[in-house]
Amino acid sequence: MNAVQCGEFIEGATVIRPAESKDSAVAAGLVFLSGPAAFEHIFGSGHDPDIRDFLKAEFAKPATMFSHRHHFVYEQDGQLIATIGGFDKPSHDATLMGNAKAIFSQYGWRGIVKGLMFELRLVKPPRKGCYYLCHIAVDPQWRGKGIAAQLIDFMTVRAQGLGYSTLSLDVAELNIGALRLYQQMGFKLVKRNKSYNSVLDNHLYMEKTL
């Protein structure tokens, strides 16, 4: 199947479209699945609010990196089954204050410190001139059908249209399935970021020339 274009239905029932605030209930759960260990570590599963509730609230709002404004969703027969996010350096940097305020209001300084540590040590901010992919997640019942590849193809076309020559992402080293997919799609390892604790996996920073 070829990459789905934004707003173009294929096979009568499939579409990739910009996410909307109304998608937050389902999309939040998918975003969580894109990195459950990291979310659990940063926000803490034993603290209120529940991580998925936090992501749901922020997905519906405009200010943070978890906002629908930075995401696209994949629908099959009207069912939302996958997400993907995309940032360049300016759009990522514009969320920093919103991220800090939202995290502090719900999880205090502990959440901010853990989040900063994670981003500085394992998942680097987008570099200038590069389009960065994140929150790539597919409903477990729909995995193995090429949906993640379609999302990446879609974002590749988007990045080229925006004038970027490089696509990038981070992946947990032990996420073998995702790593294999990214390699098959032309992403090359640029740097291995070693984990700073026993909870989080080493992360691989990868780039693809467009």
DAFENZI-V451856 format. One record per residue. N is the residue number from 0. RES is the residue in one small letter. PHI is phi as a letter, one per 40 degrees, with the letter a starting at -180 (NA if undefined). OMEGA is omega in radians with two decimals (NA if undefined). Layout:
BEGIN
n:N res:RES phi:PHI omega:OMEGA
n:N res:RES phi:PHI omega:OMEGA
END
This chain:
BEGIN
n:0 res:m phi:NA omega:3.10
n:1 res:n phi:c omega:3.12
n:2 res:a phi:c omega:3.11
n:3 res:v phi:c omega:3.09
n:4 res:q phi:c omega:-3.09
n:5 res:c phi:d omega:3.10
n:6 res:g phi:g omega:-3.13
n:7 res:e phi:c omega:3.12
n:8 res:f phi:c omega:3.05
n:9 res:i phi:b omega:-3.06
n:10 res:e phi:f omega:3.03
n:11 res:g phi:g omega:-2.99
n:12 res:a phi:a omega:-3.03
n:13 res:t phi:b omega:3.12
n:14 res:v phi:a omega:2.92
n:15 res:i phi:b omega:-3.07
n:16 res:r phi:a omega:3.04
n:17 res:p phi:c omega:3.10
n:18 res:a phi:c omega:3.10
n:19 res:e phi:b omega:-3.13
n:20 res:s phi:d omega:-3.13
n:21 res:k phi:c omega:3.13
n:22 res:d phi:c omega:-2.91
n:23 res:s phi:d omega:-3.07
n:24 res:a phi:c omega:-3.14
n:25 res:v phi:c omega:-3.07
n:26 res:a phi:c omega:-3.13
n:27 res:a phi:c omega:3.11
n:28 res:g phi:c omega:3.12
n:29 res:l phi:c omega:3.10
n:30 res:v phi:d omega:3.10
n:31 res:f phi:d omega:-3.13
n:32 res:l phi:c omega:3.13
n:33 res:s phi:c omega:3.14
n:34 res:g phi:a omega:-3.04
n:35 res:p phi:d omega:-3.13
n:36 res:a phi:c omega:3.13
n:37 res:a phi:c omega:3.13
n:38 res:f phi:c omega:3.13
n:39 res:e phi:c omega:-3.12
n:40 res:h phi:c omega:-3.05
n:41 res:i phi:c omega:-3.03
n:42 res:f phi:c omega:3.09
n:43 res:g phi:g omega:-3.07
n:44 res:s phi:c omega:-3.10
n:45 res:g phi:c omega:-3.09
n:46 res:h phi:b omega:3.06
n:47 res:d phi:c omega:-0.08
n:48 res:p phi:c omega:3.04
n:49 res:d phi:d omega:-3.06
n:50 res:i phi:d omega:-3.13
n:51 res:r phi:c omega:3.09
n:52 res:d phi:c omega:3.09
n:53 res:f phi:c omega:-3.14
n:54 res:l phi:c omega:3.10
n:55 res:k phi:c omega:-3.13
n:56 res:a phi:c omega:-3.08
n:57 res:e phi:c omega:3.09
n:58 res:f phi:c omega:-3.12
n:59 res:a phi:c omega:-3.10
n:60 res:k phi:c omega:-3.08
n:61 res:p phi:c omega:-2.81
n:62 res:a phi:c omega:-2.98
n:63 res:t phi:b omega:3.12
n:64 res:m phi:c omega:3.12
n:65 res:f phi:c omega:-3.08
n:66 res:s phi:c omega:3.05
n:67 res:h phi:d omega:-3.10
n:68 res:r phi:c omega:-3.10
n:69 res:h phi:b omega:-3.04
n:70 res:h phi:b omega:2.97
n:71 res:f phi:b omega:3.13
n:72 res:v phi:b omega:3.14
n:73 res:y phi:b omega:-3.14
n:74 res:e phi:b omega:3.02
n:75 res:q phi:b omega:-3.10
n:76 res:d phi:f omega:3.11
n:77 res:g phi:g omega:3.14
n:78 res:q phi:c omega:3.12
n:79 res:l phi:c omega:-3.02
n:80 res:i phi:b omega:-3.14
n:81 res:a phi:a omega:3.11
n:82 res:t phi:b omega:2.97
n:83 res:i phi:a omega:3.09
n:84 res:g phi:b omega:3.13
n:85 res:g phi:a omega:-3.13
n:86 res:f phi:a omega:2.79
n:87 res:d phi:b omega:-3.08
n:88 res:k phi:c omega:-3.14
n:89 res:p phi:c omega:-3.10
n:90 res:s phi:c omega:3.08
n:91 res:h phi:c omega:-3.11
n:92 res:d phi:c omega:-3.12
n:93 res:a phi:c omega:-3.14
n:94 res:t phi:c omega:-2.98
n:95 res:l phi:d omega:-3.13
n:96 res:m phi:c omega:3.10
n:97 res:g phi:c omega:3.09
n:98 res:n phi:d omega:-3.08
n:99 res:a phi:c omega:-3.12
n:100 res:k phi:c omega:-3.10
n:101 res:a phi:c omega:-3.12
n:102 res:i phi:c omega:-3.13
n:103 res:f phi:c omega:-3.09
n:104 res:s phi:c omega:-3.09
n:105 res:q phi:b omega:-3.01
n:106 res:y phi:b omega:3.08
n:107 res:g phi:g omega:-3.09
n:108 res:w phi:c omega:-3.14
n:109 res:r phi:d omega:3.13
n:110 res:g phi:c omega:3.13
n:111 res:i phi:c omega:-3.12
n:112 res:v phi:c omega:-3.14
n:113 res:k phi:c omega:3.12
n:114 res:g phi:c omega:3.11
n:115 res:l phi:c omega:3.12
n:116 res:m phi:c omega:3.14
n:117 res:f phi:c omega:-3.10
n:118 res:e phi:c omega:-3.11
n:119 res:l phi:c omega:-3.04
n:120 res:r phi:c omega:-3.01
n:121 res:l phi:b omega:-3.08
n:122 res:v phi:b omega:-3.04
n:123 res:k phi:c omega:3.03
n:124 res:p phi:c omega:3.12
n:125 res:p phi:d omega:3.08
n:126 res:r phi:c omega:-3.10
n:127 res:k phi:d omega:3.09
n:128 res:g phi:g omega:-3.08
n:129 res:c phi:b omega:3.08
n:130 res:y phi:b omega:-2.96
n:131 res:y phi:b omega:3.13
n:132 res:l phi:b omega:3.14
n:133 res:c phi:a omega:3.07
n:134 res:h phi:f omega:3.09
n:135 res:i phi:c omega:-3.06
n:136 res:a phi:a omega:3.11
n:137 res:v phi:b omega:3.06
n:138 res:d phi:d omega:-3.09
n:139 res:p phi:d omega:-3.13
n:140 res:q phi:c omega:-3.08
n:141 res:w phi:b omega:-3.12
n:142 res:r phi:c omega:-3.13
n:143 res:g phi:g omega:-3.12
n:144 res:k phi:b omega:3.10
n:145 res:g phi:g omega:-3.07
n:146 res:i phi:c omega:3.12
n:147 res:a phi:c omega:3.11
n:148 res:a phi:c omega:3.10
n:149 res:q phi:c omega:3.11
n:150 res:l phi:c omega:-3.14
n:151 res:i phi:c omega:3.07
n:152 res:d phi:d omega:3.13
n:153 res:f phi:c omega:-3.13
n:154 res:m phi:c omega:3.06
n:155 res:t phi:c omega:3.11
n:156 res:v phi:c omega:3.12
n:157 res:r phi:c omega:-3.13
n:158 res:a phi:c omega:3.10
n:159 res:q phi:c omega:3.12
n:160 res:g phi:c omega:3.11
n:161 res:l phi:c omega:3.07
n:162 res:g phi:g omega:3.13
n:163 res:y phi:c omega:3.14
n:164 res:s phi:b omega:-3.11
n:165 res:t phi:b omega:3.04
n:166 res:l phi:b omega:-3.11
n:167 res:s phi:a omega:3.09
n:168 res:l phi:a omega:3.02
n:169 res:d phi:b omega:3.12
n:170 res:v phi:a omega:3.05
n:171 res:a phi:c omega:-3.03
n:172 res:e phi:c omega:-3.12
n:173 res:l phi:c omega:3.07
n:174 res:n phi:c omega:-2.97
n:175 res:i phi:c omega:-3.13
n:176 res:g phi:c omega:3.13
n:177 res:a phi:c omega:3.14
n:178 res:l phi:c omega:3.12
n:179 res:r phi:c omega:3.12
n:180 res:l phi:c omega:-3.11
n:181 res:y phi:c omega:3.10
n:182 res:q phi:c omega:3.12
n:183 res:q phi:c omega:-3.11
n:184 res:m phi:c omega:3.01
n:185 res:g phi:g omega:3.10
n:186 res:f phi:c omega:-3.13
n:187 res:k phi:b omega:3.10
n:188 res:l phi:c omega:3.09
n:189 res:v phi:b omega:-3.10
n:190 res:k phi:a omega:3.05
n:191 res:r phi:b omega:3.14
n:192 res:n phi:c omega:-3.07
n:193 res:k phi:c omega:-3.13
n:194 res:s phi:c omega:-3.12
n:195 res:y phi:b omega:3.04
n:196 res:n phi:a omega:-3.05
n:197 res:s phi:c omega:-3.09
n:198 res:v phi:c omega:-3.05
n:199 res:l phi:c omega:3.11
n:200 res:d phi:c omega:2.93
n:201 res:n phi:d omega:3.12
n:202 res:h phi:b omega:3.13
n:203 res:l phi:b omega:3.07
n:204 res:y phi:c omega:-3.05
n:205 res:m phi:b omega:3.10
n:206 res:e phi:b omega:3.09
n:207 res:k phi:b omega:3.09
n:208 res:t phi:c omega:-3.09
n:209 res:l phi:c omega:NA
END
